[in-house]
Amino acid sequence: MRFAYSIKQKMKIAVLLFCIMACTLLIRFLEDKSVKSMNESFVSMYNDRLIPATDLFYVAENAYLKKSLFEDALYGADQAFDAESLKSKLAKLNVSIDSLINKYGKTFLVKLEKEQLEELKKGLESTVGVENRILAIATTQGVEEARKLYNNEGRDSSNKTIKKLSELMSIQKQIGEELIKDSAFMVSGNKLYSSFQVVLAIVIGILIVGIVFTSNVVKINNEKFNLN
């Protein structure tokens, strides 16, 4: 009878230990998954947010530089208008802008970013078209006519492009903040998993003490039974 009771108790303990082991393995699996997700989140933050934001900054810088070159060429009092020099400088800046935009387009973009990027590309194309017209008019009709076109279309087109870049940068910031929130949530999840592990360790310790105590009681009872 005592032997059967002992076997029954040991089976209960074995089942409980098995459940604890399964929980431990599950927690370990969840932790690994969470760490992997955090790593992917940080990599995405660097590759799809930080680097593209830097590229957009350089696009904006080149756009401002183009605007400055045009205004200096059209309104500079100390030098004559040099269409060929300006055209060469603008061509280099446009190549740089196109390269940065293409690089940006290959990163992970949310729907709103894709829409804004398409609008930006159209704005950049429109601006280049206006710039070419201004250069052509400055060469054939004179600087005064070129200034009129710049005042009517050129400056506005350039400002719209810069504004669109600012909007894209703002979206980058919002998505980056969301990634940070996701990472913080993952960290809190890891803390929860660690707490579970501590609880399981305490339970295992209690079980070990219980097993030792039960074994001692059974041993004492067996000794008493043998004496009787």
C-alpha positions as CSV (number, residue, x, y, z in Angstrom):
1,M,0.0,0.0,0.0
2,R,2.8,2.4,0.9
3,F,4.7,1.3,-2.2
4,A,1.7,2.2,-4.4
5,Y,1.2,5.5,-2.6
6,S,4.9,6.3,-3.1
7,I,4.7,5.5,-6.9
8,K,1.6,7.6,-7.2
9,Q,3.3,10.6,-5.5
10,K,6.4,10.2,-7.7
11,M,4.2,10.1,-10.8
12,K,2.5,13.4,-9.8
13,I,5.9,15.0,-9.2
14,A,7.2,13.6,-12.5
15,V,4.2,15.0,-14.4
16,L,4.6,18.4,-12.6
17,L,8.4,18.5,-13.4
18,F,7.6,17.6,-17.1
19,C,5.1,20.5,-17.2
20,I,7.7,22.9,-15.7
21,M,10.3,21.7,-18.3
22,A,7.8,22.3,-21.1
23,C,7.1,25.8,-19.8
24,T,10.8,26.5,-19.5
25,L,11.4,25.4,-23.1
26,L,8.4,27.4,-24.3
27,I,9.7,30.5,-22.5
28,R,13.1,29.9,-24.0
29,F,11.5,29.7,-27.5
30,L,9.6,32.9,-26.9
31,E,12.7,34.7,-25.7
32,D,14.7,33.7,-28.8
33,K,11.8,34.8,-31.0
34,S,11.6,38.1,-29.2
35,V,15.4,38.7,-29.4
36,K,15.3,37.9,-33.1
37,S,12.4,40.4,-33.6
38,M,14.3,43.0,-31.6
39,N,17.4,42.5,-33.8
40,E,15.3,42.8,-37.0
41,S,13.7,45.9,-35.6
42,F,17.0,47.6,-34.9
43,V,18.4,46.5,-38.3
44,S,15.3,48.0,-39.9
45,M,15.6,51.2,-37.9
46,Y,19.2,51.6,-39.2
47,N,18.7,50.4,-42.8
48,D,15.2,51.6,-43.5
49,R,15.0,54.7,-41.3
50,L,18.4,56.2,-40.3
51,I,20.2,55.8,-43.6
52,P,17.2,56.8,-45.8
53,A,16.6,59.9,-43.5
54,T,20.3,60.9,-44.1
55,D,19.8,60.4,-47.8
56,L,16.7,62.6,-47.8
57,F,18.7,65.2,-45.9
58,Y,21.3,65.2,-48.7
59,V,18.5,65.4,-51.3
60,A,17.1,68.5,-49.5
61,E,20.6,70.0,-49.3
62,N,21.1,69.5,-53.1
63,A,17.7,71.0,-53.8
64,Y,18.5,74.1,-51.7
65,L,21.9,74.3,-53.4
66,K,20.2,74.3,-56.8
67,K,17.8,77.0,-55.7
68,S,20.8,79.1,-54.4
69,L,22.7,78.6,-57.7
70,F,19.8,79.8,-59.8
71,E,19.1,82.8,-57.7
72,D,22.8,83.7,-57.6
73,A,23.1,83.3,-61.4
74,L,19.9,85.3,-62.1
75,Y,20.2,88.0,-59.5
76,G,23.9,88.2,-58.8
77,A,25.1,91.7,-59.6
78,D,28.8,91.0,-59.5
79,Q,28.9,88.5,-62.4
80,A,27.4,87.9,-65.8
81,F,24.9,85.1,-66.3
82,D,26.9,81.9,-67.4
83,A,24.3,79.4,-68.7
84,E,26.8,76.7,-69.5
85,S,28.5,76.8,-66.1
86,L,25.1,76.8,-64.3
87,K,23.9,73.9,-66.5
88,S,26.9,71.8,-65.7
89,K,26.5,72.4,-61.9
90,L,22.8,71.6,-62.1
91,A,23.4,68.4,-64.0
92,K,25.8,67.1,-61.3
93,L,23.3,68.0,-58.6
94,N,20.5,66.3,-60.5
95,V,22.5,63.1,-60.9
96,S,23.3,63.1,-57.2
97,I,19.6,63.6,-56.3
98,D,18.4,60.9,-58.7
99,S,21.0,58.5,-57.2
100,L,19.8,59.2,-53.7
101,I,16.1,58.9,-54.6
102,N,16.7,55.6,-56.3
103,K,18.6,54.4,-53.2
104,Y,15.8,55.6,-51.0
105,G,13.2,53.8,-53.1
106,K,14.9,50.4,-52.6
107,T,14.4,50.6,-48.8
108,F,11.3,49.4,-46.9
109,L,8.5,52.0,-47.4
110,V,5.1,52.1,-45.9
111,K,2.1,52.9,-48.2
112,L,2.2,56.6,-47.3
113,E,5.9,56.9,-48.0
114,K,5.5,55.2,-51.4
115,E,2.8,57.7,-52.3
116,Q,4.8,60.7,-51.1
117,L,7.9,59.3,-53.0
118,E,6.0,59.2,-56.3
119,E,4.8,62.8,-55.8
120,L,8.3,63.8,-55.0
121,K,9.7,62.2,-58.2
122,K,7.0,64.0,-60.2
123,G,7.9,67.3,-58.4
124,L,11.6,66.8,-59.2
125,E,10.9,66.1,-62.8
126,S,8.8,69.2,-63.0
127,T,11.5,71.3,-61.4
128,V,14.2,70.0,-63.8
129,G,11.8,70.8,-66.7
130,V,11.4,74.4,-65.4
131,E,15.1,74.7,-64.9
132,N,15.8,73.7,-68.5
133,R,13.3,76.2,-69.8
134,I,14.8,79.0,-67.7
135,L,18.3,78.1,-69.1
136,A,17.0,78.1,-72.6
137,I,15.2,81.4,-72.3
138,A,18.2,83.0,-70.5
139,T,20.3,82.0,-73.5
140,T,17.9,83.0,-76.3
141,Q,15.8,85.8,-74.8
142,G,18.0,87.2,-72.0
143,V,18.2,87.1,-68.2
144,E,15.2,89.4,-67.7
145,E,12.9,86.9,-69.3
146,A,14.5,84.1,-67.4
147,R,13.9,85.9,-64.2
148,K,10.2,86.2,-65.0
149,L,9.9,82.5,-65.6
150,Y,11.8,81.8,-62.4
151,N,9.6,84.1,-60.4
152,N,6.4,82.6,-61.9
153,E,7.3,78.9,-61.8
154,G,10.9,78.1,-60.8
155,R,10.8,79.3,-57.2
156,D,7.4,77.8,-56.5
157,S,8.4,74.4,-58.0
158,S,11.6,74.4,-56.0
159,N,9.8,75.2,-52.8
160,K,7.2,72.5,-53.4
161,T,9.9,69.9,-53.8
162,I,11.6,71.0,-50.6
163,K,8.2,70.9,-48.8
164,K,7.6,67.3,-50.1
165,L,11.0,66.3,-48.8
166,S,10.1,67.7,-45.4
167,E,6.9,65.7,-45.4
168,L,8.9,62.5,-46.2
169,M,11.3,63.2,-43.4
170,S,8.4,63.7,-41.0
171,I,7.0,60.3,-42.0
172,Q,10.5,58.8,-41.4
173,K,10.4,60.2,-37.9
174,Q,6.9,58.8,-37.2
175,I,7.8,55.3,-38.4
176,G,11.0,55.4,-36.4
177,E,9.1,56.3,-33.2
178,E,6.7,53.3,-33.9
179,L,9.8,51.0,-34.2
180,I,11.1,52.3,-30.9
181,K,7.7,51.6,-29.3
182,D,7.7,48.0,-30.7
183,S,11.2,47.5,-29.4
184,A,10.2,48.7,-25.9
185,F,7.2,46.3,-26.0
186,M,9.6,43.4,-26.9
187,V,11.9,44.4,-24.0
188,S,8.9,44.3,-21.6
189,G,8.0,40.9,-22.9
190,N,11.5,39.6,-22.2
191,K,11.3,41.0,-18.7
192,L,8.0,39.0,-18.3
193,Y,9.7,35.9,-19.5
194,S,12.5,36.4,-17.1
195,S,10.0,36.8,-14.2
196,F,8.3,33.5,-15.3
197,Q,11.7,31.8,-15.2
198,V,12.4,33.0,-11.7
199,V,9.0,31.7,-10.6
200,L,9.7,28.3,-12.2
201,A,13.1,28.2,-10.5
202,I,11.4,28.9,-7.1
203,V,8.8,26.2,-7.8
204,I,11.5,23.7,-8.7
205,G,13.3,24.5,-5.5
206,I,10.2,24.0,-3.5
207,L,9.6,20.6,-5.3
208,I,13.1,19.5,-4.5
209,V,12.7,20.3,-0.9
210,G,9.3,18.6,-0.9
211,I,10.8,15.5,-2.5
212,V,13.6,15.3,0.0
213,F,11.2,15.9,2.9
214,T,8.8,13.2,1.5
215,S,11.6,10.7,1.1
216,N,12.8,11.3,4.7
217,V,9.2,10.8,6.0
218,V,8.8,7.6,4.0
219,K,12.2,6.4,5.2
220,I,11.3,7.0,8.8
221,N,7.9,5.3,8.4
222,N,9.6,2.3,6.8
223,E,12.1,2.1,9.6
224,K,9.2,2.3,12.2
225,F,7.3,-0.4,10.2
226,N,10.3,-2.7,10.2
227,L,10.9,-2.3,13.9
228,N,7.3,-3.1,14.6
